[in-house]
């Protein structure tokens, strides 16, 4: 019945509705930008006392958004997120079997238009771009090692007042530090120029990833190219945080997608090199490297021994070359180790720790003992669950398609079991799910991204969103509870542990 109803919508009407969805997305984003450029609303991180004018502020002034109460801003933001996600899902539904070039052009045009709204405003919902600037300036200005230099040691640097992570050195890979060096060398001491430089970098790699998504989906989910493109290009969470916030995740996922594409074009070794470069941007790309390596070693089109040697060379030699200029012993990983020991209020393990602490306290344990025990139990359980899911999905890797499906599942498992979770961490998972077509993993990833658009609601006390060490974070129930429901739903519907025998060639993993 649903299929027949869909066919009743003619191509022209479907394109018109699709265009209407894009208009809704644009208007919602325009309202968000107008809100962010109001100094009374803490959505954008900019110079204190700065005022803004121009077309991007007109809508907010016309609607008198600055006159809204805190409750009014809160309600408006949530309403905009609801409309954004509904329009996004409607566009995805319309594009699911639409292979027309006109739809492709509309999707790409929408992405460019949405991006323009976010490119020329201050960092949105995050101050990470200022940390990126410091890591670049550590090399260009202070001639220091970004893996060791902490902002707090350079309080007179022009970027220092804007940095949020003042006691943390670089936690990113050496390739991104090199890119930061280039941006900061060009931008100099001009703070807006540095911010714009990193935003342009994010936009460039995001845009570069879209044709890769389109091309890979032709192999993985033929006929769903426009679905893949709209999932990747119009996702509200990604546009808000990657273009609006200038995060570096597009650099990572573009190299990873290039790796998948090169394998499809029968350049597996170069694809492996590209995958390793993704890890040299952010270490989380290793979750995509693992399924790639499994398939690379199991591929029947070459001899096993040469492939083992080639993979070992790529995985060892490239990191050695990139880390060598920064090497100062394993102390260069201290900042990364510190972050790995932190937890965020939005994660499922934080929710589990809080519930366990209350239960253990209720049976007579002291609050300190209950907190310590619940932290250990939650850590072991969710780490064990993630490892078990990852091994199960790696076991299913047999061909190109199952490699992509396994990668999507591993990233979703990581998102839902991680102690340390921020919205832009979903970027890689969303891009990989896009090429995998519509299935349980894609649906759950999109659902998680929709929930995470409410991560920073204006007037929500920022202390609730801080990251903590030692398991002291308190759960944000409106985020962690829905994510827990998604985890349970995915374990049932996605069936990551089903069929643990070798998958047949061409089989899909939900």
N, C-alpha and C positions, 0 to 999 in steps of 0.2 A: 504493500500500500504506500509506504513512504517513498519507494522508488518511482511509482507511478505518479505520485503527487509532484515529485521533483521534475519529472518529465513534462508535466503540464505547464511549468514555467518556461516560457520560450527563451531563446538565447538573448534576444534584445532586452526583455524584462529582467532576466537574471543579471545582465551586465548593469542595468540601471540600478537594481537593488544593491549590487556590489559597490557601485559608485556611491550610493547613499550611505553604505556602511563606512566607506572611506571618509565621507564628509563628516559623519558623526565622530570618527576617530580624530580627524583634524580639529574640529571645534572643541572637543574635550581637551586635547593637547594645548590648543590655543588658550583656553581658560586656565589650565594648569600653569602655563608659562606666565600669564598675566598675574596669577596669584603669587608665583615665585618671585616676580620682580617688584612685589610690594614689600618694602622694608619691615612692615609690621608682621609679616608672615615668615616664619623661619623654615623656608623650604630650600632656598638657595644660599650658598656660602659666598659672601662677597665682602668687599672692603667696607668697614664700618662707616655708616653715614652716607654711603653711596645712594644716589637717586638715579632713576631710569626714566627715559622717555622714548617716544617712537612708536611705530605700529604695534609692536608686541605688547605694549602697555595699554593701548586704547580700549580693548575689550574689557579689561579689568576695571578701568576708570569709568567706562560707560555703565557698567553693572554695579559700580561702587563696591567692589570686592574688599577694598581696604576698610570699609565701614562695617563689615560683618563681625559679629561676635566670635569668640573662640569656638563656641558650639556650632555656629553657622559655618565657619570654615571647615570644621571637622566633618559636618554633614555634607557639605558641598564636595569635599574631596572624595569621600566614600561614594557619593552618587556618581561623580565623574568616573571613578574606577569601575563602578558597575556598568555604566554605559560603554566605557572603553572595551571592557572584556566581552560584553554581549555583542558589540559590533564586530569585534575581532573574531569571535567564534562563528558569528553569522557569515562573515566573509570566508572563513575556512570551510564552512559547510557548502557554500555556493561554489567554491573553487575545487571541491574534492574530485570532480570528474570533468572539469572544464579545462580543455587543452588549448584554448584559443590564444593566439598571440595578443589579441586586444586585451584580454584579461592579464596576461603577463606584463604588458606595457603599463596597465593601470596599477598593478601591484608595485612595480618598480617606481613609477611616478609618485605613488603615495608615499613610499619609503623616503624618497628624496625630499618631498614636501614636508613630511613629519620631521625629518632630520634637521631641516633648515630652521624649524621652530626652536630646536634645542642647541644648535651649534654656537650661537652668539650670545648666550646668557651665561651667568656665573655657574659654577658647579652645582648640580641639583642633587639634593638628598644625601650628599656624601662629600667629605673633604679629602678623599684619597688622592685626587689629582694634585693637591698641594704636596703630598708626600712624594709623589712621582717627581715633582719639580725639585724637591730637595735632593733626591737621590741623583738626579742629573747634575744639580749644582754642586753636590759633594765632589763630583769629578771635575766639572768645568771651572768652579770658583775656588773650592777648598783643597783640590788635589788630594782628596781622601778616598778611602775605599767605601763605597756605599753599603757594603755588607757589614761594616763595622761602625761607620759614622752615624751618630744619633743626632737628630735635630737639636736636642736639648744642649748639646755641646757647642752649638753655633747660634746662640740667642740673638746675635746681631744681624743674622742673615735676613734679607728683605722678605723672604717667604716664611720665616719662623712664626709670626703671629697667626698665620692662617692654618698651620698644620694641626691636625687632630692627634696623630700618633707621634708625640714629641720624644718619646723614649724608645722608639723602635727603629732599628736599621732596616735596610731593604730585605723583604721576604720574597722577592721575585727572582726570576732566573737572570743570568748574566746577559742574555740577548735583550731583555727589556731594559736593563740598565744601560746598554749601549744605545738603544733607541732614545732613552731619556737624555743621555748625553747629547745626542744630536739636536733634540728639541730645545734643550736649555742653552746649547751653544748658539743656536739661531735666535732664540727669544731674549737672551741676555737677562738683564735685571727687570724687564718689563713683565709684571705679574699677569696682566690680562693676556699678553702675547704667549706666555707659557701655558696658561689655561687653554687658550685657543689652540695652541700647538698640540696638546695632548687630546683635545676633543677632535681635531682634524685627523689625528692619528687613529683614534677609535673609529671615526666615521669611515676613513679610507679602508681599514681592514674589515669592518662590518660590511661595507659595500662590496669589497672584493670577495667576501665569503658567499654572497648571494648567488652569483653564477655557478659557483662550485656546488651549492645546494641543489640548484636546478639540474646541473649535469649529473650529479651522483644519483639523484632520485630517478633519473631515466633508467638506471640499471637496477636500483633497489626496488622501486615502486613505480613501474612504467604507467603512464597515464595520469599520475598524481603530481606532476611537476609543479603546477600552479598551486596545488595544496601545500606542497613543501615550501614554495616560495613565500606564500602568504603567512604560513606559520612562523617562518624565520624573519621575514621583513616587517611584519605589522605587529609583532608581539609587544603589547604595552609595557611589560616589565623591562624588556631589553631596550626599547627606545628611551624610556625614562632614565634608566641607569647607565646604559652604555654610551648613548649620545648625550643625554642630559648630564650625566655624572662624569663622563670622560674616562670610564674604566678601561683597563687594558685587556679585558677578556677577548675582544674581537681579534687582537693580535694572535692570541693563543688558538682560538678556534679556527681561524683562517688557515694557519699552518697545518692544523690537524685535518681539516677538510681537504686541503691540498694533498696531504698524504693519501687520503682515501681516493681522491681523484686520480693521482698518479698511478696507484695500484690498478685502478680500473683501466688506465691507458697502457697497462703492461710495462710500467716503470716501477716495480716494487721496491727496488733499492733506493731510488730517489724519493719514493713515497715514505720509506722508513726514515730517511734523512729529514724530511719535512716534519714527520711526527716527533722526532727527537728535538727539532728546533722549537716545536710547540711546548715541549717540556722545559726548554731553556727560557721560555717566557714565564710560564707558571707551572709549578710541579704537578698540579692537579691534572695536567694533560697526560700524565703517566697512565691514567685510567683509560685513555683511548689508545695509548701505545701497547698496553697488554694484549687486547684482542688482536691488534694488528700483528704483533709478534707471533702469536699463536697461529694465525692463518699463514703468515709469511713462512713459518717453519713447517707447516703441514701441507702447504701448496705442493701439488704433485707435478707442477710444470718445471721443476728443476731438481738438481741433486741436493740432498739434505746437508752434507758437510759444507759445501760452498755457502749455502744459505746461513748456516750457523756462524760461519766465519764472518760473513757480511753483516749479519745482525749484531754480532759482538763488536765488530769494528765501529759500526754506527753508534751503538748505545754507549760505548766506552770512549772512543776517540773524540767525538764531537763535544761531549761535556767537558772532557779534560782540556781541550783547546779553548773553550769558552770561559771556563772557570780559572784557567791558569793565570791571567793577569790580575785576578782578585785574590788568589790563594794566600791565605794566612793561617793555615791549619783549619781544623773543623770549627773554629770559632766563627767562621763566616756563616754558619748555619744556626747560630745561637738565636737570632731573631725568629727564624722559622720554627725552631723548637719551642720557643715561648708561645707563639701563636697556636701551635698544635695543642698546647696545654690549656687553652682557653675554651670557654663555652659561651654560646649566645642565647638570649632569651627566647628566640624563635624556634629553637631546635627541639626535636622529639625527645632526645636523651635528657634535656633539661627538664622537660615535663615529667619524664619518668622518675628522675632523681627527686623532684619535689613530691610526687605522689608517694614514692617509697619512703622518703624521710618522714612524712606524716604518718604512714602506716607503722613504721618501726618505732616512732615516738609514742604512738598510741598503745603499743604493747609493752612500754616501759623503758625503752632505751633512751639515754640522754640525747639531747638535740645534736650535740657534737658527734657522738658515736653513730647516731642514726644517719647524719649527713655524710659522714665519711664512708660508712658501709653502703649507703644507697649510691654514692658516686662510683664506688668500685664495681658494684653489681651492674649498674647501668652501663658503665664503660665496657665491661667484659661482654655483656649481652649484645649491645649494639655493634661493637667491633666484631664479635663473633658472627653476628647475623650478616654484616656487610661482607666479611671474608667468605662466608658460606655461599652467599648469593653470587659473589664475584667468581668463585671457583666453579659454581654450577653453570654460569653463563659462559665462562671460558671453555668449559668442557663441550659446550654446544657449538663452538665455532668450527665450521667445516668448510664454508664457502664465503664468497664476498658478502652476500646478503646477510648471512648469519653473523658475520663479523660486525656489521653495522648494527644489527638488532641487539647483539650482545653489548656493544658499546653503549647504546642508548639505555639498556637495562642497568648496566653498571653505574652509569652516572646518576640515574634515578635512585638506585640503592644508596649511593654515597650521599646524595642530597637528603634523603629521608632518615639516614642513620648517623649523620655527622653531628658532633658536639658543637661545631663552629660553623654557622650557616648564615650567609648574607644573600640578599636577593640576586645579585649579579653572578653568584656561583651557579645559577641555573642556566647560564648562557650556553655552555658547551652542550649540556643535555638537551636543551631546546633545539639547537642547530642539528644535532645528530638525529633526534626524534623526527625532525621535519622531513628528512630524507627517507625515514623508515615507514612513511605512510601513516594511516590512522589505525591504531591498535591500542591495547590496554596501557602499554608503557607511554605512548604519546599522549593519550587522554589524561593519565595521571600526572605527567610532567606539565602539561598545559594547565591542569587544575591547580597544581602547586604554584605555577607562575602567576595565575590569577589571584590566588590568596596572597602572594607576596607583594602584590601591588599596594597592599595596605601596610607595608612595613613601616613607613614614616608618615603617619597621618598628622597634619598640622594641628598643633595644640596638645598632641600626645607628649607627656613628659619624656624628655630625651634620656633621663636616667634609666627609664625602663628598657631602653634599647641598647644600653651599654653592654660591652662584652666583659666577662669576668674570668678570673683564674680561680682554680680550686673548687669548682662546682658551686659557686655562690650566686650564679645568675638565677633570677626568678622567671618562671615561664610567662610568656605572653600568650594567654590562652586562646585568643582569637586567631593566632597563627599556629601555635603548636598542636592544638586539638584537631583542627581540620587536616593538618599534615599527618597526624597519627592515623586519622581515618583513611587518608589516601594510601598510607603504607599498608594498612590491613587490606584495603580494596585491591591494591596491586599484587600483594602476595596471593590473593585468591584468584583474581582475574588474569593477571599476567603470568602466573604459574612459573616463576623463575626456577623452581626445583623440579618441574615435570620433565619427563623424558630425558633423563641424564645419560642415556646411551648416546653414542655419536649421532648427531642429527643427520638426516638424509640431505644430499645436495639440493639446494633450492628451498629447504624448509625455512619457515619463519619463526622467530622468537617474539612473542608478544611483549 
